[in-house]
Amino acid sequence: MTLAGCWAHARRKFFDLQASDGSPFASAVVKAMAPLWAIEEDIRGHGAELRASIRAERSRPIVAELFAMLERELPRLSGKSKLAEIIRYTLSRRAAFERFPADGRIEIDSNIVERAIRPQTVTRKNALFAGSDGGGRAWATIATPCLAGTDPEAYRPRLAKQPDRRPHAMEF
């Protein structure tokens, strides 16, 4: 396995800085990144070989220029500034960010995966903070079959019959 960087995470850091501080450089980085997503929109659904060849031609030069911009700007900044911190974050993960143009199987960001798992993570978090052990057992009973691809409604009658009791200290 090889780590591939999520460009949406890098973009979000620059976007947030531009929104909070009005940073012209952060704004320029966000604008320079925008064509990457336009290219991805054009090639979505095509095979990995075609995606890789189009990315080599169109995305790789954009990525190279983005990193050149960051490397030129970093020495001009105070090392403690928020912009310097964001640039160092991005530059330190350069190899991971440069993987998507070279491999057509890799997505530019992890947004698809994050949207797919959001219902489970939100529900799990709500169950954990529901304030009862019963909430935790309910989440475990419902989530396990969902993640295994079975029908959670089949488990509902068992859930209703379980007593809601606090575990003894020795049971932890």
N, C-alpha and C positions, 0 to 999 in steps of 0.2 A: 504494500500500500504506500502511496505517496500523497502527501498533503497538497491540496490545491487551495489557493487563497480565494476568499469570497470578496469580490470587487464591491459588492453592495456595502459591506462593512467598512471598507476603506472610504468609499464615496460618502457614506453617512457621517463619518468623522469630519470630513471637509465641509459637508453641507451644514452640519450643526454649528461649526465654527463660523461659517459665512453668515448663517442666520442670527447667531448671537452677537458676533463682533463686527459683522459687515466686512470681513477680511476680503480684500480684492484678490489676493492670491488664492485663497480657498475657493472663491467663486470661479476663478479662472481654471482651477483644477477640476471642479465639478463640470464646468462647460467642456473641458477637454476630454472628460470621461464619457460624456453623453453619446458620442458616436459609437462607442463600444456596444452599447445596448441596442442602438439602431441596427448595427451589423448583426447582432444576435437575433433580432426580430426577423431579419431577412433570411437567415439560414436555419431558423428553428424548424425541426421536423425532418431535416435532411440527414443523410448518412454522415458518419464520423469522418470519413476521408474527405468528402466535399467541404464539410465544416472546417476541418483543419487547413485545407488549401486556401479557402476564402479568408480565414483568420490570418494565415501567414502573409497573405497579400494586403489585407485591409486593417486588421487589428494589431498585428505585431508592430507596425510603425507608430501607431498611436500609443501603445504601451511603452515603447522605447522613448518616445518624446515626453510622455508623462514622467517617467523616471528621470530623464535628463532635466526636466523642469524642477523636480524635487531636489535633485543633487545640486543644481545651481542656486536654489533659494536657501537651502539649509545653512550654509556658511554665513549668510547675511543676517541671520536671526539670533536673538538671544537664546541660549541653550535652554532656558527655563520657560520660554514662551509656549503657549498651547499649540501654536502652529508648528513649532519645531518638534514638539512631542508627537504630533500627528504625522509629520513627515518622517521622523525616525521610525515610528510604528510601521509605516508603509514600506520604507526602504529596507528595514530589517526582515521583511517578509517577501522581498522581491522575488526570490526563486519560486515561492508558492504562487504569487500573483502571475508570474510568467508562464505557468503551466497550461492555462486554458487555451492560449493561442496555438500551442504546439500539439494539443491533443483534442481532437474533435469530440471525444466522449465526455469531456469535462464541461460543465456549465460555467458561465461567467460568475454566477453567484449561487448561494444556497437557498434562495428565496422559495423555490419550489418545494424543497424538503421542509423548510421551516413552516410553510403554510400547511403542508400535509400533517405535520405532527402537532400543530398548535391546539386542535381540540383536545387531544389527550393530555398535553402538558397543562393547559388551563384547568381542565377538570380535575387532574391530579392535584394541582396546587390548591384548588378550592376544597377538595376533600381533605387534604392534609391540615388545612387551617379551619376546618368546620368546627373544631372544638370538641370533638368526641372520638372515641375509639371506634364507634360504629361508623363514622364517616370514613375512616381509614379502611375498615373492612369492606364497606360498600364500594369504595374505589377499587380495591384489590379484586373484588369479585366481579365487578363490571369491566374493568380494564383488561384483565388477563384474557378473557375470551375474545375481546375486541382485537387485541394485539395478535392473538392466535388465529384470527379469521373466522371465529364461530359466532353464533348468535347470543348476545348477552341477555336477551329476554328469557332464554332457557334457564338462566341462573337466578332469575328474580325470585321465584318461590323459596329457594334455599336462603336467600338473603333475608327475607321476612321472618324466617323461623329462628335466626340466630339471636341469642340473648345479648342485650347490650349491657356489658359489665366492664368495670374497670379491672385491668389485670393487677394481680398482686405484685408488689415490688420485686419479688423473687423471679417473676416471669419475664422480666426485661432481659 
